Amino acid sequence: MIQTFQQALPHGITLSCRAAGDPGRPVLLFLHGFPEAAFVWDELLLHFAQAEHGGYRCVAPNLRGFEQSSAPSDPSAYRAKPLLQDVGALVTAITADSPTPGQLAGLIAHDWGGALAWGLAAQRPGLLRQLVIVNAPHPATFQRELAQSPAQQAASAYMNFLIRPDAPALLAENDFARLWPFFTHMAADSGPRAWLDEPTRDRYRAVWRQGLAGPCAYYAASPLRPPTPDDPGATAVQVPREKAMVTRPTLVIWGLNDTALPEALLEGLDGYVPDLRIERVPGATHWIVHEQPARVAALIGGFLTT
């Protein structure tokens, strides 16, 4: 059964959370991306809570700005530092009664959640034992490709729409007509792994109706975006190697049909993550958690037991 609760953090932010498994067990934390919400992890929360799959306490928060979590209005509240403060404080709260207080058994993250997970693993490695990234680029390889690769610049051009002040209102128009293509352009409603049925659409509608300003603010607050004639974007960013190194054992799961995040983002990743395993999944897209939850669960389970 999925439990829901509001987790108040010491710095005044509250995150609405979903969870499965018994308190007092080793903790797995799952971080979602855009334009998603914590519910996308439900199947994996239930899976890893089962004794035969580790019997973990599994927690998935709605990130700041999403669903019923705190949603500050100032875009600067969505910069990396406050977002990582949220995740760090949440780790402290949810592991307090675990066998390893202050440390996750594993951090599993996708898309924007993955961006936060890369940052947390680099800056505060003691908070986690193992890291799993699902189609989320490391900041150094992402900066490189955004600055130098015309293919990545074209694939990420949507970012320069999402930073517009009117983007939340435009996205909400006509039953979120501009949001559904984020999914349907990667076969979410067609083909052998279609997953975007009407009940799932309703779950997304329920989240999006609670506000899109916070989710869009992630893009407005980040300098990692394609350059334009009026904005240097990623070309003005440097990612110091010493601040981007991830020393924790890391599994990267990558759907190779991700049209927003091409496979080139994996090139050179081992230079930042010495203990790295990459699982490339042919035929899967950016939405692999929806498309192949059993495959994702099996890959994560095999990694966590190593």
Protein Blocks (a to p, Z undefined) as FASTA:
>chain_A
ZZddddddfkopacddddedjehiacddddddddddfklmmmmmmmmmpmkloopacddd
ddehiajbccdfblklmgmklmmmmmmmmmmmmmmmmmbghiafbdcdehjlmmmmmmmm
mmmmmlpfbdcdehiacfklmmmmmmmmmklmmmmmmmmmmmpmklmmmmmgghhllmmm
mmmmnoplgcjkbcbdfklmmmmmmmmmnopklmmmmmmmpcbdcddfklgkjmlpccdf
klmccfbdcdddddfklmklcfklmgoklmmmmbacddddehiafklmmmmmmlmmmmmm
mmmmZZ
